[in-house]
């Protein structure tokens, strides 16, 4: 019992120190907010930038009231009320960040939708009762494939990115990222509205264009190299993840629904057939 409460105390203290350090940094440094839907390489960006001066880096998946509420509900249902630090940061700093009067820099990353969903499901495999399995355990493998397929085909899942962009970027930040075409040549777009600066990139272009994009975005000559962090291919379930990624097939009509979203049509237009071929039965 004592060990349980000691562990809980250390977690509370850890979150307290995170919040205190962020508050101290926000009062002294320009903030960079890594704001993403999750499983798009945001942890790598945060861990790359968190010690870069003269900036104070934040990592959150939402800043809207609805977004924070949904995140808390998810963890109350699937994680016994254990709220991750990034949600506590969003709760505490929501108003401070949104009402910040000086320059503030947002980094938003998008990713091909089914790849992102598959990565997110594996990230939370314990919450969805997806047990570890290998190719030698055919029964477990088939069960896992069926369960993952059912999660991807759930009603409304195909529109998650559209909803997230609408709530977190357009309504909360007041920036319309659909107002200009995605610059495939450069690999990124930069938006500015009042004191808000926003860098938008595809996850698929991070390894090749992150350093050059950040130089322009932050107006710096510093060579900032992306530090890979929280990568699915390096996790304990990497073999299972690889197997599912290589073998998962879903109904073509479901895949087509992903391609019809405003998000896909804007950032991945012209890749409809590629997505259908990759994931359809």
C-alpha positions as CSV (number, residue, x, y, z in Angstrom):
1,X,0.0,0.0,0.0
2,X,2.8,2.4,0.9
3,X,4.6,1.7,-2.3
4,X,1.4,2.5,-4.3
5,X,0.9,5.8,-2.6
6,X,4.7,6.6,-2.9
7,X,4.5,6.0,-6.6
8,X,1.4,8.2,-6.9
9,X,3.1,11.0,-4.9
10,X,6.1,11.0,-7.2
11,X,3.8,11.3,-10.3
12,X,2.0,14.2,-8.7
13,X,5.3,15.9,-7.8
14,X,6.6,15.3,-11.3
15,X,3.6,17.0,-12.9
16,X,3.9,19.8,-10.4
17,X,7.5,20.4,-11.4
18,X,6.6,20.3,-15.1
19,X,3.9,22.9,-14.6
20,X,6.0,25.2,-12.4
21,X,9.0,25.1,-14.8
22,X,6.7,25.9,-17.8
23,X,5.1,28.8,-16.0
24,X,8.6,30.2,-15.1
25,X,9.7,29.7,-18.7
26,X,6.6,31.3,-20.2
27,X,7.3,34.5,-18.2
28,X,10.8,34.7,-19.6
29,X,10.8,33.1,-23.0
30,X,8.8,33.1,-26.3
31,X,6.6,30.0,-26.3
32,X,6.7,27.2,-28.9
33,X,3.5,25.1,-28.8
34,X,3.7,21.6,-30.4
35,X,-0.1,21.2,-31.1
36,X,-1.0,18.0,-32.8
37,X,-3.7,15.3,-32.9
38,X,-1.1,12.7,-31.7
39,X,1.0,10.0,-33.3
40,X,2.4,12.4,-35.9
41,X,5.9,12.7,-34.6
42,X,5.1,15.4,-32.1
43,X,7.1,13.8,-29.3
44,X,10.2,13.9,-31.4
45,X,9.7,17.6,-32.1
46,X,9.0,18.4,-28.5
47,X,12.1,16.6,-27.2
48,X,14.2,18.2,-29.9
49,X,13.0,21.7,-29.0
50,X,12.4,21.7,-25.2
51,X,16.0,22.7,-24.4
52,X,16.4,25.2,-27.2
53,X,16.9,28.8,-26.0
54,X,15.4,31.4,-26.0
55,X,12.1,29.4,-26.3
56,X,9.8,27.7,-23.8
57,X,8.4,24.5,-25.5
58,X,4.9,23.1,-24.7
59,X,3.5,19.8,-26.0
60,X,-0.3,19.5,-26.1
61,X,-2.9,17.6,-28.3
62,X,-5.6,20.2,-27.7
63,X,-6.3,23.7,-26.4
64,X,-10.1,23.9,-27.0
65,X,-12.5,23.2,-24.2
66,X,-14.2,20.4,-26.2
67,X,-10.8,18.8,-27.0
68,X,-9.6,18.9,-23.4
69,X,-13.0,17.5,-22.2
70,X,-12.8,14.6,-24.7
71,X,-9.2,13.8,-23.7
72,X,-10.2,13.6,-20.0
73,X,-13.3,11.4,-20.8
74,X,-11.1,9.0,-22.8
75,X,-8.6,8.5,-20.0
76,X,-11.4,8.2,-17.4
77,X,-12.9,5.4,-19.5
78,X,-9.8,3.6,-20.7
79,X,-7.1,4.6,-18.2
80,X,-8.8,4.6,-14.8
81,X,-8.7,8.4,-14.7
82,X,-4.9,8.7,-15.1
83,X,-4.5,12.0,-16.9
84,X,-1.2,12.4,-18.8
85,X,0.9,15.5,-18.2
86,X,0.2,17.0,-21.7
87,X,-3.5,17.2,-20.7
88,X,-2.7,18.9,-17.4
89,X,-0.5,21.3,-19.3
90,X,-3.4,22.1,-21.7
91,X,-5.8,22.6,-18.7
92,X,-3.5,24.9,-16.8
93,X,-2.0,26.9,-19.7
94,X,-5.0,27.1,-22.1
95,X,-5.9,30.7,-21.3
96,X,-2.3,31.8,-20.8
97,X,-1.3,30.6,-24.2
98,X,-4.4,31.7,-26.1
99,X,-4.2,35.1,-24.6
100,X,-0.5,35.5,-24.8
101,X,0.3,39.0,-26.1
102,X,3.8,38.5,-27.4
103,X,4.9,36.3,-30.3
104,X,3.9,32.6,-30.0
105,X,4.9,29.8,-32.3
106,X,2.6,26.8,-33.1
107,X,3.9,23.7,-34.8
108,X,1.2,21.5,-36.4
109,X,1.9,18.1,-38.0
110,X,-0.4,16.1,-40.3
111,X,-0.1,12.4,-41.3
112,X,-1.7,10.0,-43.7
113,X,-4.9,9.1,-41.8
114,X,-4.9,5.3,-41.6
115,X,-1.2,5.1,-40.7
116,X,-1.9,7.6,-37.9
117,X,-4.9,5.6,-36.6
118,X,-3.0,2.3,-36.7
119,X,-0.2,3.9,-34.7
120,X,-2.6,5.4,-32.2
121,X,-4.4,2.1,-31.6
122,X,-1.0,0.4,-30.9
123,X,0.0,3.2,-28.6
124,X,-3.1,2.4,-26.6
125,X,-3.2,-1.4,-27.2
126,X,-3.6,-2.1,-23.5
127,X,-6.6,0.2,-23.2
128,X,-8.3,-1.5,-26.2
129,X,-7.5,-5.0,-24.9
130,X,-5.2,-5.8,-27.9
131,X,-2.9,-8.4,-26.5
132,X,0.6,-8.9,-27.8
133,X,0.8,-11.5,-30.5
134,X,3.2,-12.9,-33.0
135,X,2.9,-14.6,-36.4
136,X,3.3,-18.0,-34.7
137,X,0.1,-17.4,-32.7
138,X,-2.4,-17.3,-35.6
139,X,-5.5,-17.2,-33.4
140,X,-4.3,-14.1,-31.5
141,X,-3.1,-12.5,-34.7
142,X,-6.5,-12.9,-36.4
143,X,-8.3,-11.5,-33.3
144,X,-6.0,-8.5,-33.2
145,X,-6.4,-7.8,-36.9
146,X,-10.3,-8.0,-36.5
147,X,-10.3,-5.7,-33.5
148,X,-8.0,-3.1,-35.1
149,X,-10.2,-3.2,-38.3
150,X,-13.3,-2.6,-36.2
151,X,-11.7,0.4,-34.5
152,X,-10.6,1.9,-37.8
153,X,-14.1,1.4,-39.3
154,X,-16.0,2.9,-36.4
155,X,-18.5,5.6,-37.3
156,X,-16.9,9.1,-37.3
157,X,-13.3,7.9,-37.1
158,X,-12.7,8.9,-40.8
159,X,-13.5,12.6,-39.9
160,X,-11.3,12.9,-36.8
161,X,-8.8,15.1,-38.5
162,X,-11.4,17.4,-40.0
163,X,-13.0,17.8,-36.5
164,X,-9.6,18.4,-34.8
165,X,-8.5,21.0,-37.3
166,X,-11.9,22.8,-37.1
167,X,-11.9,22.9,-33.3
168,X,-8.2,23.3,-32.4
169,X,-6.8,25.4,-35.3
170,X,-9.6,27.3,-37.1
171,X,-11.9,28.0,-34.1
172,X,-9.4,28.1,-31.2
173,X,-6.4,29.8,-33.0
174,X,-8.5,31.6,-35.6
175,X,-6.2,30.4,-38.4
176,X,-7.6,28.8,-41.6
177,X,-5.0,26.3,-42.7
178,X,-7.1,25.5,-45.8
179,X,-6.7,29.1,-47.0
180,X,-3.6,28.2,-49.0
181,X,-2.5,25.0,-50.9
182,X,0.0,22.8,-49.2
183,X,3.5,23.6,-50.6
184,X,4.7,20.2,-51.7
185,X,7.9,21.7,-53.1
186,X,9.1,23.2,-49.8
187,X,7.4,20.6,-47.6
188,X,5.8,23.0,-45.2
189,X,3.4,26.1,-44.9
190,X,3.8,29.0,-42.6
191,X,0.8,31.1,-41.4
192,X,0.7,34.3,-39.4
193,X,-2.2,36.0,-37.7
194,X,-1.5,38.9,-35.3
195,X,1.0,37.5,-32.8
196,X,0.4,33.8,-33.8
197,X,2.8,32.1,-36.1
198,X,2.1,28.6,-37.3
199,X,4.3,26.0,-39.0
200,X,2.5,23.2,-40.7
201,X,4.2,20.1,-42.0
202,X,3.5,16.5,-43.0
203,X,5.0,13.8,-40.8
204,X,6.2,12.2,-44.0
205,X,8.5,15.2,-44.6
206,X,9.9,15.7,-41.1
207,X,13.2,13.8,-41.8
208,X,14.0,15.7,-44.9
209,X,12.6,19.2,-44.3
210,X,12.3,19.8,-40.5
211,X,15.6,21.6,-40.1
212,X,15.2,23.9,-43.1
213,X,11.6,24.7,-42.2
214,X,12.5,25.5,-38.6
215,X,15.2,27.9,-39.8
216,X,12.7,29.9,-41.7
217,X,10.0,29.7,-39.1
218,X,12.1,30.8,-36.2
219,X,14.4,33.0,-38.2
220,X,17.5,31.3,-36.9
221,X,20.7,30.0,-38.3
222,X,20.9,27.2,-35.7
223,X,21.1,23.7,-37.1
224,X,18.3,21.9,-35.2
225,X,18.4,18.2,-36.0
226,X,15.3,16.1,-35.3
227,X,15.7,13.7,-32.3
228,X,13.6,10.6,-32.9
229,X,11.4,9.8,-29.9
230,X,8.4,7.6,-29.1
231,X,8.7,5.8,-32.5
232,X,6.4,2.8,-33.0
233,X,9.1,0.8,-34.9
234,X,11.3,0.9,-31.8
235,X,8.7,-0.1,-29.2
236,X,8.2,-3.4,-27.5
237,X,5.3,-4.2,-29.8
238,X,7.3,-3.3,-33.0
239,X,7.1,-6.8,-34.5
240,X,3.3,-7.0,-34.0
241,X,3.0,-3.5,-35.3
242,X,5.0,-4.4,-38.4
243,X,2.9,-7.5,-39.0
244,X,-0.4,-5.7,-38.8
245,X,0.8,-2.8,-40.9
246,X,1.9,-5.2,-43.6
247,X,-1.2,-7.3,-43.6
248,X,-4.2,-5.2,-42.5
249,X,-6.9,-4.8,-45.1
250,X,-10.2,-3.0,-44.7
251,X,-13.3,-2.5,-46.8
252,X,-12.6,-0.3,-49.9
253,X,-15.7,1.8,-49.1
254,X,-14.2,2.7,-45.7
255,X,-10.9,3.6,-47.3
256,X,-12.7,5.8,-49.8
257,X,-14.4,7.7,-46.9
258,X,-10.9,8.7,-45.7
259,X,-10.0,10.1,-49.1
260,X,-13.2,12.2,-49.3
261,X,-12.4,14.2,-46.1
262,X,-11.5,17.9,-46.5
263,X,-8.3,17.1,-44.7
264,X,-7.2,14.4,-47.2
265,X,-8.3,16.4,-50.2
266,X,-6.2,19.3,-49.1
267,X,-3.0,17.7,-47.9
268,X,-3.0,14.4,-49.8
269,X,-4.9,15.1,-53.0
270,X,-3.8,12.9,-55.9
271,X,-2.9,10.1,-53.5
272,X,-6.4,8.6,-53.3
273,X,-5.6,5.5,-55.5
274,X,-2.4,4.9,-53.5
275,X,-4.3,4.8,-50.2
276,X,-7.0,2.6,-51.6
277,X,-4.5,0.1,-53.1
278,X,-2.5,0.0,-49.9
279,X,-5.3,-0.6,-47.4
280,X,-8.3,-2.1,-49.3
281,X,-9.3,-5.8,-49.3
